[in-house]
Amino acid sequence: MFRATDFANMRDIFAAAVSNFGGGQSLAVKPEVWLYLALFILSDLLLFNTRFDAWCEGKPMIVRWLVYALLIFLIIACSSVNSFPFIYFQF
């Protein structure tokens, strides 16, 4: 949006962002994202009206640490390994 030269160019940028990304490909969702979404919904259903810390408190220590390790692994695995510079550094 900030690189648009006029309103027509800005409209084209927004249209490309939701339609084809300039290469003729439509917006697609990776299969991993569907898996993560399903896991999130499942965990929400299982822990409905339950605080996570209260749920962990009743579990054995090994189960709690396995849950913590899984959460840390997912954070690392889902984080980006590419370095994308902050957009305003280019100006």
C-alpha positions in Angstrom: 0.0 0.0 0.0 2.8 2.4 0.8 4.6 1.8 -2.5 1.5 2.5 -4.6 1.9 5.5 -6.9 -1.9 6.2 -7.1 -5.2 4.9 -5.9 -5.6 2.6 -8.9 -2.3 1.0 -8.2 -3.3 0.6 -4.5 -6.5 -1.1 -5.6 -4.6 -3.5 -7.8 -2.2 -4.3 -4.9 -5.1 -5.1 -2.6 -6.9 -7.2 -5.3 -3.7 -9.2 -5.9 -3.3 -9.8 -2.2 -6.5 -11.7 -2.0 -6.8 -13.2 -5.5 -3.6 -14.4 -7.2 -0.3 -13.0 -5.8 0.7 -12.1 -9.3 1.5 -15.6 -10.4 -1.9 -16.9 -11.3 -2.1 -19.0 -8.2 -5.1 -18.6 -5.9 -4.7 -18.3 -2.1 -4.1 -21.7 -0.8 -3.8 -23.0 2.8 -1.1 -25.5 3.6 -2.2 -28.9 5.0 -0.2 -28.3 8.2 -2.3 -25.2 9.0 -5.5 -27.4 8.8 -3.9 -29.8 11.2 -2.9 -27.1 13.7 -6.4 -25.6 13.4 -7.9 -29.0 14.2 -5.6 -29.5 17.1 -6.5 -26.1 18.4 -10.2 -26.8 18.2 -9.8 -30.2 19.8 -7.9 -28.7 22.7 -10.4 -26.0 23.1 -13.2 -28.5 23.3 -11.3 -30.7 25.8 -10.4 -27.7 28.0 -13.6 -25.8 27.7 -14.2 -23.7 30.9 -10.9 -24.9 32.4 -7.8 -22.9 33.0 -4.7 -24.4 31.5 -2.7 -24.1 34.8 -5.5 -25.7 36.7 -5.6 -28.6 34.2 -1.9 -29.1 34.5 -1.9 -28.9 38.2 -3.9 -32.2 38.5 -1.5 -34.1 36.1 1.6 -36.0 37.0 4.9 -34.1 36.6 6.0 -36.1 33.5 2.8 -35.3 31.7 3.1 -31.6 32.5 6.6 -31.4 31.2 5.7 -33.4 28.1 3.0 -30.8 27.4 5.4 -27.9 28.0 8.0 -29.5 25.7 5.4 -30.0 23.0 4.3 -26.4 23.2 7.9 -25.2 23.0 8.6 -27.5 20.1 5.5 -26.2 18.3 6.5 -22.6 18.8 9.9 -23.2 17.4 8.6 -25.4 14.5 6.0 -22.8 13.5 8.2 -19.8 13.7 9.8 -18.5 10.6 13.4 -19.2 9.9 13.6 -16.6 7.2 14.7 -13.1 8.1 12.3 -10.5 6.8 13.5 -6.9 7.5 11.1 -4.4 8.9 9.3 -2.7 6.1 10.2 0.9 7.1 14.0 0.0 7.1 13.8 0.1 3.3 12.8 3.8 3.2 
